[in-house]
Amino acid sequence: MTEDADDSSGQRGATPAPPRRGVALDAELLRWFEDVALRNGGDCESLINTVLRDYMRRAGEPLERTLRRVLREELRKAG
């Protein structure tokens, strides 16, 4: 192994933990996330991360694409 491949942590391939930050959520939001996570067998923190990542991905979506996506989703639900 070369020197620049050594991360000096003693663990090969270890991924560092993401930084932890406390975020205050309104009680209503927290209850909603907890209820959804419980119904789907997941955990609240992972659900919040998923929702925020989805929002980030779609934040730059053009309006026309957003409307088309929402209409397709709603038509699929309606059967």
C-alpha positions as CSV (number, residue, x, y, z in Angstrom):
1,M,0.0,0.0,0.0
2,T,1.3,3.4,-0.9
3,E,1.6,6.2,1.7
4,D,-1.1,8.3,0.0
5,A,-3.5,5.4,0.2
6,D,-3.2,5.2,4.0
7,D,-5.9,7.1,5.8
8,S,-4.0,6.8,9.1
9,S,-7.2,5.7,10.9
10,G,-6.3,2.0,11.0
11,Q,-9.5,1.1,9.1
12,R,-9.3,0.5,5.4
13,G,-12.3,1.7,3.4
14,A,-14.0,3.2,6.5
15,T,-16.5,6.0,5.6
16,P,-16.5,8.8,8.1
17,A,-19.8,9.5,9.8
18,P,-21.6,12.6,8.5
19,P,-21.6,15.7,10.7
20,R,-24.4,15.7,13.2
21,R,-26.5,18.8,13.6
22,G,-29.6,19.4,15.8
23,V,-32.6,20.7,14.0
24,A,-35.7,22.0,15.7
25,L,-39.0,20.8,14.1
26,D,-42.5,21.9,14.9
27,A,-44.3,19.3,17.0
28,E,-46.9,18.8,14.1
29,L,-44.1,18.0,11.6
30,L,-42.3,15.7,14.0
31,R,-45.5,13.8,14.7
32,W,-46.2,13.4,11.0
33,F,-42.7,12.1,10.2
34,E,-42.9,9.7,13.2
35,D,-46.4,8.4,12.1
36,V,-45.3,7.9,8.5
37,A,-42.0,6.2,9.5
38,L,-43.9,3.9,11.9
39,R,-46.4,2.9,9.3
40,N,-43.7,2.1,6.8
41,G,-41.3,0.3,9.1
42,G,-38.6,2.9,8.9
43,D,-37.1,5.4,11.2
44,C,-37.9,9.1,11.4
45,E,-34.4,10.5,10.8
46,S,-34.0,8.4,7.5
47,L,-37.4,9.6,6.3
48,I,-36.6,13.3,7.0
49,N,-33.3,12.8,5.1
50,T,-35.1,11.2,2.2
51,V,-37.7,13.9,1.9
52,L,-35.0,16.6,2.1
53,R,-32.9,14.9,-0.6
54,D,-35.9,14.6,-2.8
55,Y,-36.7,18.3,-2.4
56,M,-33.1,19.2,-3.2
57,R,-33.2,17.1,-6.4
58,R,-36.4,18.6,-7.5
59,A,-35.8,22.2,-6.4
60,G,-34.3,23.1,-9.8
61,E,-36.9,21.3,-11.8
62,P,-38.6,23.5,-14.4
63,L,-42.3,24.3,-13.7
64,E,-43.5,22.5,-16.8
65,R,-41.7,19.3,-15.8
66,T,-43.1,19.6,-12.2
67,L,-46.7,20.0,-13.5
68,R,-46.3,17.0,-15.9
69,R,-44.8,14.8,-13.1
70,V,-47.6,15.8,-10.6
71,L,-50.3,15.1,-13.2
72,R,-48.8,11.7,-14.1
73,E,-48.6,10.8,-10.4
74,E,-52.2,11.9,-9.8
75,L,-53.6,10.1,-12.8
76,R,-51.8,6.9,-11.8
77,K,-53.4,7.2,-8.3
78,A,-56.8,7.7,-9.8
79,G,-56.5,4.5,-11.8
